[in-house]
Amino acid sequence: MTEYRHEYKYRIDARQKAVLQLRAQGVLERDSHAGADGEYLIRSLYFDSPDDDCFYENENGVDPREKYRIRFYNCDASRISLECKAKTRGMTRKTACPITPDQCRWFMAGEIPEPERDVSPEQAAMFMQMRQKSLRPVVIVQYTRMPFVCDAGNVRVTFDDAITSSNDIAGFLQPEIPLRSVLGTGESILEVKWDELLPSYIREQIGLDSLQWTSFSKYYLCRKYNSCGGVRV
């Protein structure tokens, strides 16, 4: 079972991002999954209950809580994963399993498909939980990510830009969909994740103690943005 990890998020401006990326390059390695420009594209389809339980649990800081999403990278729909992200006592745990494009289309249509034969225990459990909670697709979140990694502490530092939302759930697997930006010009999200211990040299090099931590949630922001009629919050 995947262990819980520390996860801290910081809302930063363009000047801070430029400085922090240079600092990160000094002590961390580029993620091998990134492209030649050091980035990759992430698109996720998030789910919620008919009463928007996930949205309000996030808004009210409920602990523990979970959210479900389908995700793929760089518009490559040949590799799609169903994920459950759980949060408790400030720690996070992500469980993921592959699904087929046909299964994804069932989810997009608001139906929870039956697990295939020889399915993994993780997939069977997620399908069952999603069915019990009557989860249905509610919003698409897309952004570009520049990731850095370090083996010590299993550290992962990412810079997320161009965070956008879409209500075109039927077009989730299409290369191009209508998108709306949900952050102000030049704004990005810095995320820092690690297992038991964040090495002090990484903390000092990036200057985390000088940054303002935020309980930022891309899912929550995109849903809030839509409910406010496109007004950035």
C-alpha positions as CSV (number, residue, x, y, z in Angstrom):
1,M,0.0,0.0,0.0
2,T,1.2,3.5,-0.8
3,E,2.4,5.4,2.3
4,Y,1.3,8.8,3.3
5,R,3.6,11.7,2.3
6,H,4.0,15.3,3.3
7,E,2.7,17.8,0.8
8,Y,3.0,21.5,0.9
9,K,1.8,24.0,-1.6
10,Y,2.7,27.7,-2.2
11,R,1.1,30.2,-4.5
12,I,3.9,32.2,-6.2
13,D,4.3,35.0,-8.7
14,A,6.5,35.0,-11.9
15,R,9.5,36.6,-10.1
16,Q,9.5,34.0,-7.3
17,K,9.1,31.2,-9.8
18,A,12.1,32.3,-11.8
19,V,14.3,32.5,-8.6
20,L,13.0,29.2,-7.2
21,Q,13.5,27.2,-10.4
22,L,17.1,28.3,-10.5
23,R,17.5,27.3,-6.8
24,A,15.8,23.9,-7.5
25,Q,18.1,23.2,-10.4
26,G,21.1,23.6,-8.0
27,V,20.1,20.7,-5.7
28,L,17.6,18.6,-7.6
29,E,17.5,16.5,-10.7
30,R,15.1,16.9,-13.6
31,D,12.3,14.3,-13.7
32,S,13.1,11.8,-16.4
33,H,9.4,11.8,-17.5
34,A,9.5,15.5,-18.5
35,G,10.0,16.5,-22.1
36,A,13.0,18.4,-23.6
37,D,11.6,21.6,-22.1
38,G,11.5,20.1,-18.7
39,E,7.7,20.0,-18.6
40,Y,4.7,17.8,-19.3
41,L,1.0,18.4,-19.6
42,I,-1.5,17.0,-17.1
43,R,-5.2,16.7,-17.7
44,S,-7.5,15.4,-15.0
45,L,-11.3,14.7,-14.8
46,Y,-12.5,15.1,-11.2
47,F,-15.6,13.5,-9.6
48,D,-18.0,14.5,-6.9
49,S,-21.2,13.3,-5.3
50,P,-24.6,14.7,-6.2
51,D,-24.4,16.9,-3.0
52,D,-20.8,18.0,-3.9
53,D,-19.4,16.4,-0.8
54,C,-15.8,16.6,-2.0
55,F,-16.1,20.3,-2.8
56,Y,-17.6,21.2,0.6
57,E,-15.2,18.9,2.5
58,N,-12.3,20.8,0.9
59,E,-13.9,24.2,1.6
60,N,-14.5,23.3,5.3
61,G,-11.1,21.6,5.8
62,V,-12.7,18.2,6.7
63,D,-10.1,15.7,7.9
64,P,-9.8,13.0,6.6
65,R,-11.1,13.3,3.1
66,E,-10.7,11.8,-0.4
67,K,-11.1,12.9,-4.0
68,Y,-11.2,10.8,-7.2
69,R,-10.0,11.7,-10.6
70,I,-9.0,10.2,-14.0
71,R,-5.6,11.5,-15.3
72,F,-3.5,11.3,-18.4
73,Y,-0.4,13.1,-19.6
74,N,0.7,15.0,-22.8
75,C,-2.7,14.3,-24.4
76,D,-1.7,10.6,-24.7
77,A,-5.0,8.7,-24.1
78,S,-3.3,5.3,-24.5
79,R,-2.2,5.5,-20.8
80,I,-5.0,6.6,-18.5
81,S,-5.1,6.2,-14.7
82,L,-7.9,6.3,-12.1
83,E,-6.6,7.8,-8.9
84,C,-7.8,8.3,-5.3
85,K,-6.0,11.0,-3.3
86,A,-6.6,10.8,0.4
87,K,-5.6,13.4,3.0
88,T,-5.4,13.0,6.7
89,R,-3.6,15.0,9.4
90,G,-1.8,17.1,6.8
91,M,-0.5,14.0,5.0
92,T,-1.5,12.7,1.5
93,R,-1.6,9.3,-0.1
94,K,-2.3,8.6,-3.8
95,T,-3.6,5.2,-5.0
96,A,-3.6,4.8,-8.8
97,C,-4.5,2.0,-11.3
98,P,-4.7,1.9,-15.1
99,I,-8.0,2.0,-16.9
100,T,-8.8,1.5,-20.5
101,P,-10.1,4.2,-22.9
102,D,-13.5,2.4,-23.0
103,Q,-13.7,2.4,-19.2
104,C,-12.8,6.0,-19.2
105,R,-15.7,6.8,-21.5
106,W,-18.1,5.0,-19.2
107,F,-16.8,7.3,-16.3
108,M,-17.2,10.4,-18.6
109,A,-20.8,9.4,-19.2
110,G,-21.5,9.3,-15.5
111,E,-21.5,5.5,-15.2
112,I,-19.2,3.4,-13.1
113,P,-18.1,0.4,-15.3
114,E,-17.8,-3.1,-14.0
115,P,-14.2,-4.1,-13.2
116,E,-12.7,-6.4,-15.8
117,R,-11.5,-9.9,-15.0
118,D,-8.2,-10.3,-13.1
119,V,-8.6,-6.7,-11.9
120,S,-6.2,-5.4,-9.2
121,P,-7.6,-5.1,-5.7
122,E,-6.9,-1.3,-5.8
123,Q,-9.1,-0.9,-8.9
124,A,-11.9,-3.1,-7.6
125,A,-11.9,-1.1,-4.3
126,M,-12.0,2.3,-6.1
127,F,-14.8,1.2,-8.5
128,M,-16.8,0.0,-5.5
129,Q,-16.2,3.2,-3.5
130,M,-17.1,5.4,-6.4
131,R,-20.3,3.5,-7.0
132,Q,-21.3,3.6,-3.3
133,K,-20.7,7.4,-3.2
134,S,-22.6,7.9,-6.5
135,L,-19.7,9.9,-7.9
136,R,-20.1,11.6,-11.3
137,P,-17.7,13.7,-13.4
138,V,-17.9,17.5,-12.6
139,V,-14.8,19.4,-14.0
140,I,-11.7,19.0,-16.1
141,V,-8.4,20.5,-14.7
142,Q,-5.4,21.0,-17.0
143,Y,-2.0,22.5,-16.4
144,T,1.7,22.2,-17.3
145,R,4.2,20.9,-14.7
146,M,7.9,21.3,-14.4
147,P,9.1,18.6,-11.9
148,F,12.3,18.1,-10.0
149,V,13.2,15.1,-7.9
150,C,15.7,13.8,-5.3
151,D,16.2,10.3,-4.1
152,A,17.0,11.4,-0.6
153,G,13.7,11.6,1.2
154,N,11.9,10.8,-2.1
155,V,11.5,14.5,-2.6
156,R,9.5,15.9,-5.4
157,V,9.4,19.7,-6.2
158,T,7.0,20.8,-9.0
159,F,6.1,24.1,-10.6
160,D,2.5,24.1,-12.0
161,D,1.6,26.8,-14.6
162,A,-1.3,27.6,-16.9
163,I,-3.9,26.1,-14.6
164,T,-7.1,25.9,-16.5
165,S,-10.6,24.4,-16.2
166,S,-13.1,23.1,-18.6
167,N,-16.7,21.8,-18.4
168,D,-16.4,19.9,-21.7
169,I,-16.4,16.5,-20.1
170,A,-17.4,14.8,-23.3
171,G,-14.2,16.1,-24.9
172,F,-11.9,14.9,-22.1
173,L,-9.9,12.5,-24.3
174,Q,-9.7,14.9,-27.2
175,P,-6.4,16.7,-27.9
176,E,-8.0,20.2,-27.9
177,I,-10.8,21.3,-25.6
178,P,-12.0,24.8,-24.5
179,L,-10.2,26.0,-21.4
180,R,-10.3,28.9,-19.1
181,S,-7.5,30.2,-16.9
182,V,-8.2,30.2,-13.2
183,L,-5.1,32.0,-11.9
184,G,-3.9,35.5,-12.3
185,T,-1.3,36.5,-14.9
186,G,2.1,35.1,-13.9
187,E,0.8,33.1,-11.0
188,S,2.0,29.5,-10.4
189,I,1.8,26.8,-7.8
190,L,4.9,25.4,-6.1
191,E,4.4,21.9,-4.6
192,V,6.9,20.2,-2.3
193,K,6.4,16.5,-1.4
194,W,8.5,14.1,0.6
195,D,8.3,11.0,2.7
196,E,9.5,11.1,6.3
197,L,12.1,13.9,6.2
198,L,12.8,16.8,3.9
199,P,16.7,17.2,3.7
200,S,17.7,20.5,5.3
201,Y,19.8,21.5,2.4
202,I,16.8,21.4,0.1
203,R,14.6,23.3,2.5
204,E,17.3,26.0,2.8
205,Q,18.2,26.2,-0.9
206,I,14.6,26.7,-2.0
207,G,13.9,28.9,1.0
208,L,10.7,27.3,2.1
209,D,10.6,29.0,5.4
210,S,10.2,32.3,3.7
211,L,7.2,31.2,1.6
212,Q,3.6,31.4,2.6
213,W,2.0,27.9,2.7
214,T,-1.5,27.6,1.3
215,S,-4.2,24.9,1.4
216,F,-4.5,25.3,-2.4
217,S,-6.6,22.7,-4.3
218,K,-6.8,22.8,-8.1
219,Y,-10.1,20.9,-8.0
220,Y,-11.6,23.3,-5.5
221,L,-10.4,26.4,-7.3
222,C,-11.7,25.3,-10.7
223,R,-15.1,24.4,-9.2
224,K,-15.2,27.7,-7.3
225,Y,-14.2,29.5,-10.4
226,N,-17.1,27.9,-12.4
227,S,-19.6,28.6,-9.6
228,C,-18.6,32.3,-9.5
229,G,-19.2,32.7,-13.3
230,G,-15.6,32.8,-14.3
231,V,-14.4,35.2,-11.6
232,R,-10.9,34.4,-10.4
233,V,-10.8,33.7,-6.6
